[in-house]
């Protein structure tokens, strides 16, 4: 029998979707955030408030996400929740495959299989929870692939949709025009349409109220009052190092400026697909380390970037594979996960960030051939 790695990759994704679907069907209300999404979608229909400023574990997405989730909320609880996960997994799987196909190679099928195996560890838990991080990760992959192919309108649409899926999409939106100037116009149009979309689906007074409540809610959650986040500050907290809130904020702002400076300088010096992969990597590392509400399952956003560099790059491929496995540490169970929760993934993201900076420092014209 002929070994077909491409088909095996698709089979693994289908098997993962089937496994998650069975778990959700059997326990639709266990380890899931989809009831929050469903409540928001129903609140929109009823013109009820989407946000409560004092909430600690409530709805934080944009009002547009409530519209996005509405078709799934219209279905019975297990069915809608399962379909949401399948759609999110499909977007992620096809996005990772597009990364693999950015550069022509006769090893595409094997690399697609390799990327699948490296992304999967961080994917399973996020899929079980039904988080929008899964959809965001896939849309980011599709967006950088479109940028690499100079498909400006497609890239703008995907970036806009990524913001609708979660506010974290804003990081790549802000970075992209500094390396791809021609996407700026289409992106501005897409963001304007995204802002206006709710007004076409509800009275203006209600929409303005939701925008105001969202601002109040996000302000109330910064800095996050709970020690359950896995950014750099959460990792330091877990290791017994407590930074003042002002110091943590200063570090986040400095990291934002550094990320922008690195991207702006380097994007003009390297060709595709290295430039697109660098954008994906920088955006993902920043989101994992410097978003104050990064959760353990958020690291599915970083996994595709790690996988892409692992399959295109030579040494340190072994280290990249180890990082990919570590990003799924919750799959390793006791005692590994309890001992590493809230710090290991942040450390791995920092290590991957150092590898990116090493590539940036090299700024080698041959970089695309090594990636």
N, C-alpha and C positions, 0 to 999 in steps of 0.2 A: 504494500500500500504506500502510495506517495505521500510524503509529509507535506502538508499545506499549512504553513504558519499563519497565513492571512486568515484562513477559515477558522483556525484554532483561536485566533485572537477574537474574532466575532463570537465564537461559541462561548468564550470565557465571559465576555460582556453579557451575552444572553443568559448564561448560567447565573451570573451575579444578579441580574435583574429578576430572574425567577426566584432566587433565594430571598431577596429582599421583599418581593411581592408576597411570598408565602408567609414571611414573618409579620408583615404588616396586616395581612388578611387575618392571621391568627390573633394578633395583638395590636389592633389598630390605634390604640391610645397609649401604648407603651413606647418610651424613648422617641418622642416625636414632637416636632414644632408645628406640624400641619394644622392642628386644631386652632392655633393662633392665626395662621393664614386664613383658615376657613372663617373664623369669627370676623376678621377684618373685611373679607369679601362680603359677608352677610351684612355687616354694619354699613358698608357703602351702599348697598341696595336699600337699606332701611333709613339711610341718611343719619345714622348715629355716629358719634365720635369714634375715630379709629384709634386714638391715643389717649392715654391717661398719664400726665406728667410724672406722677409719683410711682408709676409701675417699675418693678425691678426686672421682670421677665415677661414683658408684653410684646406688642407689635412695634417694630422700629423701622420697618421698610417704608419706602415712599408710598404715597397714596396710589401711584400708578401700579404698584405691585398688587394692590387689592383688586384692581381691574384685571391684571394679568392672571391672577389666581382664580378669578370668578368662574371660568368654565369648569375648573376642577371642583370648586365648592358647590356647583350645581348638581354634582353627581352624589350618589350615596357615599357615606363616609369611607368605607374601605376601598371602593372603586376609584373615587376621586383621588384619594391619597396614593393609591398604587399607580394610577396613571401619571400623576405628577412626578413620581420618582422615575418611572420609565422614560418620560419625556426628558427629564433632567439628565439621566444616564445616557440617553441617546445623543443629546447635545454635547456632553463631555466626550463620549467615545468618538464621535465624528470630528470633534475639535482636535483631539489628540492625534487622530489619523491624519488630519490636514497638516499638523506640524511635521509628521513623519514624511509627508509627500512634498514638503517645501523645496527640497533639493532632489533632482533625479538620481536614482540609484537602482541597481538591479537587486539590492537587498531590502527593498521597501517592505516586503511582506514580513521578513524576519524582524526588521526594526519595528514594525507595527505591533508584532507580538511582544517584542521586548518592552516597548513603551506601555503596552497594556498591563504587563506584569508589574511594571514599576509604579504605575498610577493606581492600580487596584488597592494596595494596602491602605492608602489614605481615603479611598472612595467609599469603602463598605460602610463604615460607621456614619459618615455624612449622609449616605443614601438611606440608611436605616432611620435616621432622624428626620429625613425629608427637608433638610435645610436648603435655602436658596443659594448657599455657597456652591453647591454642585452645578447649578445652572450658570452661575457667574463664572466659574472656572472654565466651563465649556465655551461660553461666549467670548472670554478673553482669548482662548486658543483660536477660535474662528476669526476674531478681530485682527490679531497679529498676522495670521495667515493672509487675510485680505490686504493688509498693509504691505506685506512683503511682495504681493503680486500687483501692487499699485491699483487696487480696486477701491477707490476712495469712497464712493457712495455706499458700497457694501460694508466697508470698514466702519463708516460713520453710523450706519444703521445698527451694526452689531455692538458698537461701543455705546450707542444710545440705549439699546436694549439691555446691555449689561448694567447700566445705571438704574434702569427700571427694575431689574432683578434684585439689586442691592446697592446701597450708596457707595460701597467700596469700589464700584466701577469707576468712580470719579478719578481715582489715582491714575489709571491708564489714560483716561480722557484728557487729563491735564498734561500728561507727559507726551502723548502721541504727536501733537503738532510740532513739538520741538525737534522731532526727527523726521516727520513726514508733513511738510508744510501744506501740501495740497489737500490734506484731509481736513484742514481747519474750517473751510467754508461749508462743506457738506455736514461737518460735525455741528457747527453752529446752528444750521437749519434743523438738524435732528433734535438737538437739545431744546430748541424753541418749540418744536412740535410736541416733544415729551412734556414740557411744562404746560402747554395748552390743552393736552389731551383730556385731563379730568374735567375741564370746563365744558367739553362736548358731551360728558356723560352724567353731569350733575349740575345743580344750580350753582352759580358763581359764589354766592355767600357761603354755601356749604364747603366748597373747595378751598376758599380762602381760610375758612376756619380750620380745616385739616392741615393746611400748610403751617398755620400758626401753632397748632397743637404739636405738630412734628418738631418745630423749632424748640418749643418749650420742653418737650420730652428729651430731645438730644442734649439740650443744655443741662437738664437735670441729671443726666447720666454721665457727665464729664466733670471730673474724673469718675470712673466707675467705682461704686462703693463696695463691690463684692470682690473677694479674692477667688475668682473662678476663671480668670482670663490668662491667656498664654502668650502675651506679648513680652517684650524685653523686661518691662517693669514687673509683670506677673512672675516671670522666671526669677528675677532678683528677689522678689518677695518670698518665693518658695524657698530660695537658698538662704534666707535670713537677712537679706540686704533691703532696707526700706528707704526709698528715695522720697524726698519732699515732693509734693504735687507740682510745684513750680519747676523743680529740677527735671522731673520727668517730662513736663510739657516742653521745656527748652530743648531737651534731647530729641523729642519728636520733631520739633520745628527744624532743628539743625539737620536731622536725618532727611527731612523733606528737601531742604535746599541742596544737600549733598547729592541726593538721588537725582534731582533735576540737573545739577551741574555735570555730573558724570554722564548722564544720558545725552545732554545737549552737546557736550564736547565729543563724545565717542561716536554718536550716531552718524556724524559726517565723515568718519574715518574708516568705517567698515561697511562691507557690502552685505547683500542678502544671501542666505537666510540668517546670518549671524546678527544683523541689526534687529530683526523681528524677535529673535529668541532673547536677545539682551533686554529688549523692552519688556517682554513677558517676565523675565527673571527679576529685573529691577522692581517692577510693579508688585510682583508677588512677594518678594522679600520685604519690601517696605510695608505692605499690608500686614504681613505676619508679625513683624517685629514692632511696628510703631502705631498700629491701630489699637487704641486702648481697650477695645472690646473683642480682640481676637480670642476665639474659643479653640478648644482642642480639635474639633471637627473642621475648623476653618482651613486647616493645612492642606485640604484637598485643592485649594487654590494654588499652592506652591508645587504640588506633585507633578503637574504636566511640564513645568519648566525644568524641574530636576530630571524628569524622564527624557525630555528633548535633548538636554545637554549630555546625558549619559549615552544615548544611542548614537549621537553624531560625533561625540568627542572621544579621543583616546584617553590616556591617563589624565586625571585620576578616576577612571570609570568605576573602579571598585569602591571608592569613597562615595561616589554619587549613588551607586546601588545601595550602599549602606544607609545613606540619607533617606532614600525612597522607602526602604523597609522601616526605618525609624519613624517616618511620618505616619505610619500605621501602627504605632506602638500599642494602641488600645486593643489591637487584635492579638497581642502577645499574652494578655491575661495576667493573672497573679503569678509571681509578685512584681513582674517587670513594670506593668502599667502603673499601679499605685505608686511605685517608687520613682517613676519618671514623669508622672503627670504634671503639667503646668511649667515644666522647665526644659525637658529634653528636646521637644520640637522647636522651641525658640533657639536653643543652642545649634541645632541642625540647620535652621534657617540662617543663622549667623555664619556658620561654616560655608554654606552655599553662597552667601553674599560675598565672602572673602574670595571664593573661587571666581565669582563674576568679576570682582575688582582685579583679580590677577589677569583675566582675559582683557579687561579694559586697559590695564597697564601695558600689556603686550601690544595692543592696537595693531596687530599684524595684518597686512593685506591678505595673507594666506588663511586668515581665521575662518572664512566660510568653508574652506576645503577641509579644515580640521573638525568643524562642528558636525 
